[in-house]
Amino acid sequence: MRVVGEIPHEVCKITLFAWNNRYLIKLEHGLLEQTYKVNQFDITSEADLYKIVDKSFIDDALNRFGEMDKTLQLALERV
């Protein structure tokens, strides 16, 4: 797996990888992470990854982190 780059963000860590004819967009926030796979043939260059990870993409991912955290906390309460 090769690191393509990082996108600076004040709330989460965003890392871009190349692996097995795919690009991975990995977002980390606390103990949670989200990974999105993009077929390398679906984009024209690695620069397109930075276009995909725009404000709207990040905002949606941050909202999803909130949902993920809530789901985990509810599950932990049932234990």
C-alpha positions as CSV (number, residue, x, y, z in Angstrom):
1,M,0.0,0.0,0.0
2,R,1.4,3.4,-1.0
3,V,0.5,6.7,0.6
4,V,-0.6,9.1,-2.1
5,G,-1.1,12.1,0.2
6,E,-2.8,13.6,3.1
7,I,-5.5,16.3,3.2
8,P,-5.1,18.6,6.2
9,H,-8.3,19.0,8.3
10,E,-8.8,20.4,11.8
11,V,-11.3,17.7,12.9
12,C,-10.2,14.4,11.3
13,K,-7.2,12.8,9.6
14,I,-7.5,12.2,5.9
15,T,-5.1,9.9,4.1
16,L,-5.1,8.8,0.5
17,F,-3.6,5.5,-0.5
18,A,-3.0,3.5,-3.7
19,W,-3.5,-0.3,-3.5
20,N,-4.4,-3.1,-5.8
21,N,-5.7,-1.0,-8.7
22,R,-7.7,1.1,-6.2
23,Y,-7.4,4.3,-4.3
24,L,-8.5,4.4,-0.7
25,I,-9.7,7.5,1.0
26,K,-9.3,7.0,4.8
27,L,-10.8,9.3,7.3
28,E,-10.0,8.9,11.0
29,H,-11.8,10.6,13.9
30,G,-11.0,9.4,17.4
31,L,-11.4,5.6,17.6
32,L,-13.5,5.6,14.4
33,E,-12.5,5.4,10.8
34,Q,-14.2,5.4,7.4
35,T,-12.6,4.0,4.2
36,Y,-13.8,4.6,0.7
37,K,-12.5,2.7,-2.3
38,V,-12.3,4.2,-5.7
39,N,-11.4,2.1,-8.8
40,Q,-8.3,3.6,-10.3
41,F,-9.9,3.4,-13.7
42,D,-12.9,5.6,-12.5
43,I,-10.7,8.7,-12.3
44,T,-8.1,10.2,-14.6
45,S,-5.4,10.9,-12.1
46,E,-4.5,11.0,-8.4
47,A,-5.3,14.7,-8.4
48,D,-9.0,13.8,-8.8
49,L,-8.9,12.3,-5.3
50,Y,-8.5,15.8,-3.9
51,K,-11.5,16.9,-5.9
52,I,-13.6,14.1,-4.6
53,V,-12.7,14.9,-1.0
54,D,-14.4,18.3,-1.0
55,K,-16.2,20.2,1.7
56,S,-19.5,18.4,1.1
57,F,-17.8,15.0,1.2
58,I,-16.1,15.8,4.5
59,D,-19.2,17.3,6.0
60,D,-21.1,14.1,5.2
61,A,-18.4,11.9,6.6
62,L,-18.3,14.0,9.8
63,N,-22.0,13.5,10.2
64,R,-21.6,9.8,9.6
65,F,-18.9,9.7,12.4
66,G,-21.5,11.1,14.7
67,E,-24.0,8.4,13.7
68,M,-21.2,5.7,14.1
69,D,-20.4,7.0,17.6
70,K,-24.0,6.9,18.6
71,T,-24.4,3.4,17.3
72,L,-21.3,2.2,19.2
73,Q,-22.4,3.9,22.5
74,L,-25.9,2.3,22.3
75,A,-24.3,-1.1,21.7
76,L,-21.9,-0.6,24.6
77,E,-24.9,0.2,26.9
78,R,-26.5,-3.1,26.0
79,V,-23.4,-5.1,27.1
